[in-house]
Amino acid sequence: MDDYGTLDILRDISVVLLCLEAFVFMLVPGAAAYFTVRGLRYLQREVPGWLGFARGKVDLVNRVTHQGADRVAAPFIWAESRAEGLRAGAGAVRRVLWRGRLP
């Protein structure tokens, strides 16, 4: 009649094959996760040094830019302050002269 003994063997073989397939299919995402973690650890170790170098360059550019802006703006600020001083002085002289003429 029907021999059910071979079904037990086939079941066991299919379970083993299923486990092997699952293992092989998980190798790719597992390897990707592993190398991603390794890369992140490398970046955590190396990036602060790179950022320190970049911060130095940014500070240099910032300092040079401010010095240049100060040099360009200085004559205009000087001229404006002198003009305001002359306006204030002229106003004071005018007030003194008008007071002298008024009764």
C-alpha positions in Angstrom: 0.0 0.0 0.0 1.3 3.5 0.8 4.7 3.8 2.3 4.7 6.7 4.7 8.3 6.2 5.9 9.7 8.1 3.0 7.6 11.1 3.9 9.4 11.4 7.2 12.7 11.5 5.4 11.5 14.0 2.8 10.1 16.2 5.5 13.4 16.2 7.4 15.3 17.0 4.1 12.9 19.8 3.3 13.4 21.4 6.8 17.2 21.2 6.4 16.9 22.8 2.9 14.6 25.5 4.2 17.1 26.3 6.9 20.0 26.5 4.4 17.9 28.7 2.1 17.1 31.1 4.9 20.8 31.2 5.9 21.9 31.9 2.4 19.3 34.6 1.8 20.2 36.3 5.1 23.9 36.4 4.3 23.6 39.4 2.0 21.6 41.7 4.4 23.7 40.4 7.3 27.0 41.2 5.5 25.6 44.6 4.6 24.7 45.4 8.2 28.1 44.1 9.4 30.1 46.3 7.0 27.8 49.2 7.7 28.5 49.0 11.4 32.2 48.7 10.7 32.1 51.7 8.5 30.3 53.8 11.0 32.8 52.9 13.7 35.6 54.0 11.4 33.8 57.3 10.7 33.3 57.9 14.4 37.0 57.5 14.9 38.2 59.6 11.9 35.6 62.3 11.4 36.5 64.5 14.4 40.0 64.9 13.0 38.6 65.9 9.6 36.1 68.3 11.3 38.9 69.9 13.3 40.8 70.6 10.1 37.7 72.0 8.4 36.9 74.1 11.5 40.4 75.6 11.3 39.8 76.5 7.6 36.4 78.0 8.3 37.8 80.1 11.2 40.6 81.3 8.8 38.1 82.3 6.1 35.9 84.0 8.8 38.8 86.0 10.2 40.0 87.1 6.7 36.5 88.0 5.6 35.9 90.1 8.7 39.3 91.8 8.4 38.6 92.7 4.8 35.1 94.0 5.6 36.6 96.1 8.4 39.2 97.6 6.1 36.5 98.4 3.4 34.0 99.8 5.9 36.5 101.8 8.0 36.8 104.9 5.7 33.0 105.1 5.5 32.6 104.8 9.2 35.3 107.4 9.8 33.7 109.8 7.3 30.3 109.4 8.8 31.5 110.0 12.3 33.4 113.1 11.3 30.4 114.4 9.4 28.2 113.8 12.5 30.8 115.5 14.7 30.8 118.5 12.3 27.0 118.6 12.4 26.9 118.5 16.1 29.6 121.2 16.4 27.8 123.4 13.9 24.6 123.0 15.8 26.3 124.0 19.0 27.9 127.0 17.4 24.5 128.0 15.9 22.8 127.7 19.3 25.5 129.8 21.0 25.3 132.5 18.3 21.5 132.5 18.3 21.4 132.9 22.1 23.8 135.8 21.8 21.5 137.6 19.4 18.2 136.9 21.2 17.2 139.2 24.0 
